[in-house]
Amino acid sequence: MELKDRIAAVRKAAGLTQEQLGELVSVSRQAVSKWESGQTVPDAATIAQLCEALHVSADYVLLGWEPEEAPSAAPVYTPPDTCPCCGRPVSGTICPGCGYDLPTAPPRGPRYALMALSCGFTNKEQYAAELVKYCGVSTEAAQAVIAQGQEYGTRMLLRRDLTDSAVLYIASHLDHDHFNLRIVEDCGESEDALLVKPQAMELPPQPKHSSGIGFWGVVGAVIVALLILSFL
């Protein structure tokens, strides 16, 4: 059905003659006749008047969409109330726990998982604190993950079902060398299947940690200071 046919259909459904419809929208009967014969097309303002007078949808008159067929407006996106990275409750736009900026649009694209292939043997407290802050696990669970990796050298799933920005954010704040991180695509497989998948994304830049100068560094600094004083 074309526009001319829909105009005629809504007029007849309202029980109006061409002349009566013309009076409602301030045009002549001849103008209505030309619309319905396809000789001319009413302008936007006149179509709006017609729809209002006959209580019909502009979507139907212009496009032929029935009310249930008309596409609905895109819903307003509401940011999540829990952080996609650490899972903590969030009331603003930045997670108070890990500092992640919440997304402003619905997540799109593949989902990812972050795993540790092994764990190093130094600074256990520091690395456990990283897991607590950025993965949202308890201190006890973080310590257990590190102990498991150190004792058995097994692969461990740290977080899954993450967007690309979330997985990169977590990975950028975990020590790459200590955890031997890998990012894989998460298609809903079992945890065992995820652990053997190949890398799907390059790791972000390595975070910098301040480890201090250590015992021998202190000794060296003292010796240098004594030598300087001996020349004064």
C-alpha positions in Angstrom: 0.0 0.0 0.0 1.4 3.4 -1.0 1.0 6.8 0.7 -1.9 7.8 -1.5 -3.7 4.5 -0.6 -3.0 5.0 3.2 -4.4 8.5 3.1 -7.6 7.3 1.5 -7.8 4.4 3.9 -7.6 6.5 7.0 -10.1 9.0 5.6 -12.6 6.3 4.9 -12.0 4.6 8.2 -12.9 7.9 9.9 -16.1 8.1 7.8 -15.1 11.4 6.1 -15.5 12.6 2.6 -12.6 14.2 0.8 -14.2 17.6 1.4 -14.6 17.0 5.1 -11.0 15.9 5.4 -9.9 19.0 3.5 -11.8 21.2 6.0 -10.0 19.5 8.9 -6.6 20.2 7.5 -7.4 23.5 5.8 -7.1 22.4 2.2 -9.5 22.0 -0.7 -11.3 18.8 -1.7 -9.3 18.9 -4.9 -6.1 18.8 -2.9 -7.2 15.7 -1.0 -8.3 14.1 -4.3 -4.8 14.7 -5.8 -3.2 13.2 -2.7 -5.3 10.1 -3.0 -4.7 9.8 -6.7 -0.9 10.2 -6.3 -0.7 13.4 -8.3 0.7 15.4 -5.3 2.0 14.7 -1.8 1.1 16.6 1.3 3.9 18.4 3.1 5.1 17.4 6.5 3.0 20.0 8.4 -0.2 18.9 6.6 0.6 15.2 7.3 1.0 16.1 11.0 -2.4 17.9 11.0 -4.0 14.9 9.2 -2.6 12.4 11.8 -3.7 14.6 14.7 -7.2 15.1 13.2 -7.7 11.4 12.5 -5.8 10.1 15.5 -3.5 7.9 13.5 0.2 7.3 13.6 2.6 9.2 11.3 4.6 6.0 11.1 1.6 4.3 9.5 0.6 7.1 7.2 4.2 7.7 5.9 5.8 4.3 6.2 3.0 1.8 6.6 4.1 0.6 10.0 1.5 -0.7 12.3 2.0 0.4 15.9 3.6 -2.9 16.9 5.9 -2.9 13.9 7.3 0.6 14.5 10.9 0.4 15.9 11.0 1.6 19.4 13.4 4.4 20.5 16.8 3.2 21.7 16.7 2.8 25.5 18.8 5.1 27.6 21.9 3.2 28.7 22.3 2.9 32.5 25.8 2.1 33.7 26.1 -1.0 35.8 25.9 -0.7 39.6 28.8 -3.1 40.1 32.3 -2.7 38.6 32.9 -4.9 35.6 36.5 -5.4 36.8 36.4 -6.0 40.5 32.7 -6.6 41.0 32.4 -4.0 43.8 29.3 -1.8 44.2 29.5 1.5 42.3 27.3 4.5 42.7 29.1 7.0 40.4 31.1 6.8 37.2 34.4 5.6 38.7 34.8 2.4 40.8 35.9 3.4 44.3 37.7 0.1 44.7 39.9 -0.3 41.6 39.5 3.1 39.9 38.0 1.7 36.7 35.9 4.3 34.6 32.5 2.7 34.1 31.4 2.4 30.4 29.0 5.0 29.0 27.5 2.7 26.3 26.4 -0.9 26.3 29.2 -3.5 26.0 29.8 -4.8 22.5 32.2 -7.2 20.9 33.8 -10.4 22.3 34.2 -11.1 25.9 37.6 -12.0 27.5 39.1 -13.9 30.4 42.3 -13.2 32.2 44.5 -16.0 33.5 47.8 -16.4 35.3 50.0 -19.1 33.8 52.3 -19.2 36.9 53.3 -17.1 39.9 56.7 -15.9 41.0 58.2 -16.3 44.5 58.7 -12.7 45.7 56.6 -10.0 47.2 53.6 -12.2 47.9 51.8 -9.6 49.9 52.2 -7.0 47.1 50.8 -9.3 44.5 48.0 -10.6 46.7 47.0 -6.9 47.2 46.9 -6.4 43.4 44.4 -9.3 43.1 42.3 -8.0 45.9 42.1 -4.5 44.5 41.7 -5.2 40.7 40.0 -8.6 40.7 37.8 -8.1 43.7 38.8 -11.3 45.5 39.3 -11.7 49.2 42.7 -11.5 50.8 42.5 -15.2 51.6 41.5 -16.1 48.0 44.3 -14.0 46.6 46.9 -15.7 48.9 45.5 -19.1 47.9 45.9 -18.3 44.2 49.5 -17.2 44.6 50.3 -20.2 46.8 48.8 -22.6 44.3 50.7 -21.0 41.4 54.0 -21.2 43.4 53.6 -24.7 44.7 52.1 -26.4 41.6 52.8 -24.1 38.7 49.2 -24.5 37.5 47.2 -22.1 35.3 44.6 -20.0 37.2 41.6 -18.2 36.0 41.6 -14.7 37.5 38.6 -13.1 35.9 36.2 -13.9 33.1 33.3 -12.4 31.0 35.1 -9.1 30.7 34.9 -6.5 28.0 38.1 -5.6 26.1 38.6 -2.4 28.1 38.0 -4.1 31.4 40.4 -7.0 30.8 43.1 -4.5 29.6 42.5 -2.3 32.7 43.0 -5.3 35.1 46.0 -6.6 33.2 47.7 -3.2 33.1 47.6 -3.2 37.0 48.9 -6.7 37.6 52.5 -7.6 37.4 53.0 -9.4 34.1 56.2 -11.2 35.1 55.0 -12.4 38.4 51.6 -13.7 37.1 52.7 -14.6 33.5 49.4 -13.2 32.3 47.4 -14.3 29.3 44.2 -12.8 27.8 41.9 -15.3 26.0 38.5 -14.9 24.4 35.7 -16.1 26.6 32.9 -17.8 24.6 31.2 -19.3 27.7 33.3 -22.4 27.8 34.1 -24.3 31.0 37.0 -23.0 33.1 39.2 -26.0 32.1 38.6 -25.2 28.4 39.5 -21.5 28.9 42.7 -22.4 30.6 44.1 -24.0 27.4 42.9 -21.4 24.9 45.6 -19.4 22.9 46.2 -15.8 23.6 43.6 -13.5 22.0 45.0 -10.1 22.8 48.4 -8.5 23.5 49.0 -7.4 27.1 49.0 -3.7 27.9 52.2 -2.0 29.1 53.8 -3.4 32.2 52.9 -1.6 35.5 55.8 0.0 37.4 56.4 -1.0 41.0 58.6 0.8 43.5 60.6 -1.9 45.2 63.1 0.3 47.0 66.9 0.0 46.8 67.2 -3.1 49.0 69.7 -4.0 51.7 72.8 -3.9 49.4 71.7 -0.7 47.9 71.6 0.8 51.4 75.1 -0.5 52.1 76.4 0.9 48.9 74.8 4.3 49.6 76.4 4.4 53.1 79.9 3.6 51.6 79.5 6.3 49.0 78.5 8.8 51.7 81.5 7.9 53.8 83.9 8.3 50.9 82.4 11.7 50.1 82.8 12.8 53.8 86.4 11.6 53.8 87.3 14.1 51.2 85.7 17.0 52.9 
